Amino acid sequence: MLHLTPMDPFGVRIAVARDDGIPQSLSQLAEEEIDQLRDLLADHGVLVMHDPDLDDQGFATLLRRFGPLIFTAGEAPVPHEPSLNVISNVGRERPPVSRWHTDTSYVSSPPSYTALRAIRVPEQGGETLFSDQAVALDTLDQELSAAVVGRTITHVVTGVDPGEEQERQAVHPIVRPHPRTGRPALYLSTRDRCASVSGLSADAGRGLVDRLLTHATQDHTVLRHRWMPGDVVMWDNARVLHRGDHSDVVGDRVFHRGMVGAQGYRS
């Protein structure tokens, strides 16, 4: 049974337990509960779960119940579970840089869902931030609402080398209907990844992307997740932007990430 606790300003915290209240592992979810999680992801964007006993094999198995896993070429795979990749600050002279983005938006069928499993949590800092892009679209002013109608963005690969055989760019509408609910939302990524906007000059396109990102990531609309050991966080890439906050991190920040392939969308 799923026990739901709404978060502020959006998202849902999920606890899994039997009818008698005894906690259950995420690996024991019934098929109807997986489908309920799909609906919750579509409606709320982010799910926070907790399962300290879940290992990488169980994590990957859980994600495959949502669809086939995809791997971003150029990322570091988890050695014993290569369908997952490692996100880590360990051994780096400088902290990682994370800007507001959508995962792997430079392919024609970007991943529907991304999930992180906490491996090592820093003593201080290291939160992951999320911003609801359906709400961002709903709250655009009249000028920006008119500016995005019918326009597309060409998304290009940045930060990794996917190799010659992989897609390196794709065109997506700025306003995308959700493949499960039909509710429209902004579909953006980093400024560098948003290479051009249809029908606009390079300067005008950059200006529009900047204004949209500024609007879509205002502090009062952002969910900040402070990690705990055993956390599993999953989000809907058709609904949210995200970024890691690497400022003032004290200690190791290590996660294992899995991505579920596109479910019902192709540009």
N, C-alpha and C positions, 0 to 999 in steps of 0.2 A: 504494500500500500504506500502511495506517495503522500507525504505530508508537506504542504506548501506554506511558505512564509514570504509574503511580498517584501521586496527591498525598495529602498528610496535612492534615486527617483524612479528606478525601474528594475526589472529583473526579479527572479524568484529563487529563494533558497529551498532546496529539496532535501527532505529526510526520508529514508526508505525503512519501513518497519513492517513486521507482521501484524496481524489483527490484534495480537496480545501485547503489542508495543515493543517487542524485542527487535533491535536493529537488524537489518538485512544488508548484505553486500550488494553493490551495484551489479555484480555478476549474476545475481539471482532475479533480476527484473523479469517480469512476465512480458509477453509480446504486446499486450494491450497497454502496459505501462510504458514501453518504448514509444508506442504511437502517441500516448499522452504527452511524453516528453517532446516529441516533434511539434505537437500543437503548442505546448508551452514555449518552446523556442521561437516559433513563428509569432506568437502573441506578445512575448515579453523580452525576447532578444538574448538574455543571459540566464543561465542556470548555474547555481553554486551548489555543489554536492560535497559530501565528505565520506571517504572510505579509506582509512589508513591501512587496511589489509589488501587493497587492490594492487596487484603487481602489473608490470608492463604487458605481460601476456593477457591478463584479464582486461586491462585498459584497452588494448587493441581489439580484443574480442568484443567488448562492449561497443566500441565505435563502429565495428563492422555490422552491427545490427541496425545501424542507421543507413548504411550503404557502403560501397567499396571505398577503401582508403586510397588516398593519393599522396605522393611524396614529391616535394619540391626539389628538383635536381639542384645540386650545389649546397644543400644543407647537410649538417652532420647527422648521420643516422645513429640511432641507439644500437649498440653492437649486437645485442641478443634479440632485438625486435626491430629490424630495419625498416618496417613500415612507419615507425615513429622517428622523430628527430629531436635532437638535444638543443635546448636553449639555455645558455649558461654565461655567467660573468667570470667564471673561474679562470685564472691565468691570464687575464686581460690587463694590459697596462692602463688602458682607459676604459671607462664604463661604456657599455653598448649605447647606441643611439636608436631610439624608437620614436617615430612620429606617427600621428594618426593615420591609419591605413586599413585596408581590407586585404586579407590574405590572398595572394596569387591572382590579383585582378587582371594580370596581363595575359591570361589565357581565355579562350572563348567560352569555356565551361568552368568557371571558377568554383572552388569548393563551397559546398553549402554550409558545412559546420566545421568549426575548429574547437579542439579541446586541449587543455593543459592539465597535467598531473604534477603536483608539487613533489619534488624529490628532496631539495634542500631549500629552506626558507631563510632569508637573512634576518639578523637580529633587528634590523631597522630598515624601513623603506622597502622599495621593490614592488609596490602595488601595480596592478593592472587596471587600466582605465577603459571605460566603455561609454559610447555615446549613441543614443537611439536616433537612427536616421529617418524613421517614419515620423517621429515627433518633429525632427528638424525640418522635414518637408512641410508638415502641417503648419509650422510657425514662420515660414518664410514671409517676408513682406511682399507687397504687391509687385514691386519692381523685380525682385529676385525670382518670384514665382513666374513672371512673364519671361524672364531671361532664360529659364531652363527648359521651357516648353519645346519639345521636339529635338533637343540638342543631344549630342553624344560626346563622349570623351574617348580619346585613344589612350589606353593604358599601356605603358611599356615596362619591361623588366628593369628593376634596379636592385642593387645589393647582393645579387647572386648571379652566377653564370650557369644557366640551365643547359648549355651545350647547343650544338648546331641542330640537333634533331627535335628540340623542344620549341614550343611557341614562345615568342618574345614580345608580342604585342597583340592586343585585341581591342575592339571597339564596343563600348557598352553605353546604353542610354543613361543620362544623368538621373532620370527618374525611372525606376524599375518596379514593376508590380511584383509582390512576393509570390514565389511559385506555389505556395501552399494556400495562402489566404487571399491573394490578389491585392492586398493593401499596398499602395505605392510608397516608396521610400527613396531618399537620395542614395546614389551609388557613387562613392568617391574613394580616393586613396591619397597617398602623399602627393605633395605638390610636384615632386620630381617624376613620380609615376604617371601623373595626369599630364601627358605630353602635349595634347592639343584638344581644342573644343571645336566641334563642327560649326562652320559658319562664322567663326571669329578669327581675327588676327592673333598672332602669338601673344602679344601684350594683352589684348582684350581677354583672351582665353585664360591666361594666368591670373588676371585680375578677377575674373568670375570665380575661378577655383578658389582663390584666396578668400573671397567674400563668403563663399559657401562653407568652406572649412571653418572660418572664424565663427560663423553663425552656428554651425552644427556641433561645435565642441565647447560651447560656453560652460563655465564652471558649474553653474547651477543645474545643468542638464546631465552632468557626468556622474556615472557610477564608478566609485573607486573600490576595488576589491583588495583588502589586506589579507595576504595569504597566511594559512595555517598548515602545518604538516598534515598530509592526508587529504588535502583539498583536491577536488576535480572540478574544473570550471569549463563549461561548454557554451558556445555562442553561435548565433545564426548570422552568417556573413551577409545575408540579404537584408539584415535588420540593423546591424551595429557596425560602427568603427571601433577600433581599439588601439591602445599603445601601452607599452611598459613604461613605468616611471623609474628611471635609473638614477635619479638625483638623490644624494645623501644615503645611498645604500651602504649598510654595514653588514658584512658577512656574505656567504655564498648564496647565489640565487640560481637554482638549477631546476628546470622543468623538462618534462618530456611532452612533446606535442604530437597530436594526430589530427589529420584533416580528412573529412568525408567528402567524396566527390559530389559533383553537381546533381541535384535532385530536381529535375523538371525545368532547368533553365539552360539556354544556350544563346549567345549573342548572335 
